[in-house]
Amino acid sequence: MKRVAIETSLNECRTWLVETYEGLTKEQLRRPLTKSEHDPNNIWCALDHFAHLALVEADFVRMIRRQLAGHSNPVGLLVDDDGEVRTREQIMKIVNERTEAFQRLHHDDSLSDVVALTAAARSETLRLLSELSDTQLEERLDGAPWGDGSIGGVLGANARHAHIHWDWSTDAGLLDSTQ
């Protein structure tokens, strides 16, 4: 992905996301919507989905910075630091446990808190984007299954990630007026 396209998609998505969540009622923001992938007794609300975006965005920045620093396993999901290949089940267990811990930590955050949380993560993404050369944006992020696997593709995946969570929330009844 090219720098201008990445930045444009990140900024357009961020504006859409904040405006869309600002238009939801308090009941819609807190309505139980989707079961956790880690603990099916834990139900996520729309704000949980919004806050989750900050975790993944910060993780992407951390992974890219690790690669730029020369780490041999910057993503750290497909194989462990000893080079042992993880099964899909092992990978998802790690991802779902981290996601759950973050969700529980931020579950009671207000909309303002979540906007600030995700703004801080987006700020780090944009800072990193400004530091990267065009060649680095095209470089493959070792072990990255997101976007096209390039550093730029991974950064750009943050915009699509927001839409995925919005779709999950609306499919689960976020906008239904009968609830």
Number of C-alpha atoms within 10 A of each C-alpha: 17 13 18 9 12 21 19 13 17 22 15 11 18 19 11 14 18 17 11 11 18 14 11 15 11 13 12 20 22 19 19 18 21 20 14 16 17 17 11 10 9 15 14 22 22 26 25 27 22 24 22 23 21 23 17 16 24 17 14 24 21 17 23 25 14 17 17 13 10 10 15 12 19 21 21 18 20 19 15 13 13 7 11 9 13 14 12 11 9 13 16 15 14 14 15 16 15 13 18 20 12 16 23 13 11 17 18 13 16 14 20 10 14 23 20 14 19 21 15 15 20 22 13 16 22 17 12 15 20 11 10 15 11 13 10 16 20 18 14 17 26 19 15 21 14 17 16 16 18 21 28 27 22 25 27 24 20 25 22 14 17 20 14 13 17 19 13 15 23 14 13 16 17 23 15 10 7 5 9
